[in-house]
Amino acid sequence: MKTFTLQQIADLINGTVVDGDPDLLIHDVVYLQNKLTQPHTLIFKRSETSSLNWGLLRKYAPFAIVVEDRDPTFIEEEDCAIIFVKDIEDAYYRFVEAYRNLFDIPVVAVTGTCGKTTTKEMIRHILQETMNVQATVKSNNSFHRNLSYLTGIDEHTDAAVFETAVGKPGQLSYHCDYFQPTIGIITNIGVDHLDGCKTWEAYLNAKAEILGGLKNQGVLIINDDCPNIKKIDMSQYQGRIVTTGLGKTAEFGAERIRYGEGGMHFVLRHQNRKYAAFVTGYGEHQVYNALAAVAAAVEIGVSVKAAIDRLASFQPVRLHTEMFTGINGCTVIDDTWSANMNSIEAALKVLRDLKKGRTSIFIISDITMLGDAVQEVHRQVGEMVTRYDVDILITVGEAASLIGTSALSVKPQMRVHIYKEPEPALELLTRILNERTIILMKSDMTDRQMPTVIKKIKLKKK
């Protein structure tokens, strides 16, 4: 974080230093006490009902607090400086806006149903060879982290790239209020987070908040092959739209896609030129992620050739179609980071493409965050499975059983095993897995059943 004096912050937020040294240097700003990591931290006491843990605070003395009430006990604390404001929320967001406006740098916000983390990590990887890059850590995209990510930008930062999640309407706009992106990316839009968004239409509109987040003037990079993205009304968008995809009209296109050792070979098309490219990680979806990452890097000033060269050394994100050798010599595809219809279909394509005469097995547990659409989505996934040459389907969990029954209704001859608990599934797998089998394991990070199976099946990375 850029360092301020207490008085400088008070001026930014229309506050008054009522106790302590106005020249106290502030090196960090938080609004949650559990985010304290160092002395010289300023705390916004945003909730009137939240009590301060003075024992914890004293460990990080000297410190400062922004308040909107004149509690006399604050004045009695040594090494505690006080800024008084009339409206704590207004003061907080004044600081957020003022801090972001200190830095005229490219900021990328990545949203979408799938591929957010991978695309964000690809962009970071491409840029960091020549730039100081601030980025969200792994998939840690909670709005509670926004302030720390924002203040992670300082005078040495050249660019920033943030994964922006959507759990319910308004959240994407909230992320953008902090980061004020200059470049936005929509990787794809499927069905997800219906527990918070309630309807698919609301989820689509929540993703469309990126247009407003760019203030209708930034660069928006979209997957031109995604039919749901095309449902967003962009007719009034005044910024520039950059397209990626496999079609000939995409500004950043891909053709001649093929599997290679450890990843995907393809030819990238841009401005009537073609470039041989390789990206680590399996699946056509990885090519889409790469196209978006290259497009963003080019907007920031990296040449297409340099972006592609750097992309070749990218390390795939953990638990995203990771390949392992499993028990009895079987091949394992571990795709257990998230589970929604888009990511399931992408993983099933990888299973089909890597099958190569082996028996293919697909094991999946309950899909979460679906709200009232639980039954319908599980049925649709069951139908989807029948289209990808799966030999054996195994479901684990109450809701996942609908995947099995749905698959059987479409393809009665399919070998389907439906279990409520993981133990019988594991017992079956230990009998049927061998060097002539390939298994795709699908769940999400919140699942508590599949890890039992995964731990017993996986041996070493391929």
C-alpha positions, 0 to 999 in steps of 0.5 A: 500500500502507498503510505499516507499520514493520518492527516492526509487520510483525514483530508481524503475522507472529510474527517477530523483527527481528534486524537493522536499524531496527525503525522502518524504514518499509515501503512495499511487500511482494514475494516475487519480486525482479523485482517490486522497484520502490522502496526501503523494500520488504520481501521474503519469501524464500519458497524456500530454493533461491532465491538473492538478487541482492544487486546488484539489492537494493542499488539499492533500499536500504534494504530488509528481508528475511523469512527462516527461516534465519540466514544470516550474510551477511545481517547484513553487508549495509548498509541490509538489515533482517532479520525472522526467522520460524520458518516462512516460508510461515506468516509470508507468509500471516499477512501476506496475511490480516492486510493484507486484514482491514485493509479493510472494503470490497466486493471482487468476484471475477469468474470464468467461461469467457468475459466475465471481463475485460469484466465486471470492466472494466464494474464498474470503469468504473461504480464509478470515477465516485464511488469509488477502485477497485482492480482487476486490470489488463486480463486480467493475472490470474496468481496471481503478481500477487495480492500486488501487487493486494492491497497496491494496496488502501489506506486510500483504496480504496472497492471492489475488483474482481478477475478470478480465473482457473482454470487448474487445480483449487485456483487459484480458492480460492488467489485468494480466499485473497488477496482474500476477496471479498464478491461473486462472479460466475460469467459462464458455464461452458463447456469450457476449461483441460482441460490443467490440469483434465484433465476437464470435471467437474474444470473445473466443480468448479474454478469452483465453488470461488467458493462456498467463496471467498465463505465461504458468506456473500457475494453470488453473482451467476450467469448463470441461463441457463447450463445448466452453472452449474446443475450446481453444487450450491448447495443448501448455500450460505448466502449470497445468490444473485442471478440475471441472464439473459433469462428472466422470473425473473432478478432482473436481466433483459434483453429487447428486445435489438437491435443499434445503432450501436457496441453493443447496446440492451436493456431491463433489468428489476429489481424490477418496473421497466424501464430503457432501456439501451445497452452498447458492444460487439456481441453478446448476450453483451455484454448478459449481461456488462452485467447482471452488472456492473449487478448487482454495482454495485447490491450495492455501492450504485450505483442501477440508473439510475446504473449504466446511465447510466455503462455507456453510456460504457464502452469495449469491451475490445480484441480482443473482437469489435472491428469494423474496416474491412479490405482492399478495404472488407471488414468485419472482426470481430476476436475474437482474445483467447481461443478456447473453445467459448463465446466461439466461439459468441458470436462466430459469433452476432455474425457471423450477426447483422451479415451483412445479405446479405453473404458471411460468412467465418469463419477460425479457428486451433488452439484451445489448453489442451484437454488430451486433448479436443483432437480432440473439441472441434475436431470440436464446433466444426466442427459448431457452425459449420454452425448459424450461416449461415457461407458460407466457413470457413477453418482454419489449423493442424493441430488446426483442420483438424478443424473443417473436416473436421467441418463438411464431414461435417455440411454437404458443400456448405459452402465450406471451406478447410483450411490448415496455415500462414497464408500460403495463407489470406492469399493466398485472403483477399486475393482474395475479401475486398471490401465485400460480405464480412464476416469473423470472425477467431478465435484466442487470445492465444497463437496465433503464426499468426493475427497474420500474417493479421490484420495484413494484413487489418485497416486501421482501426477502424469 
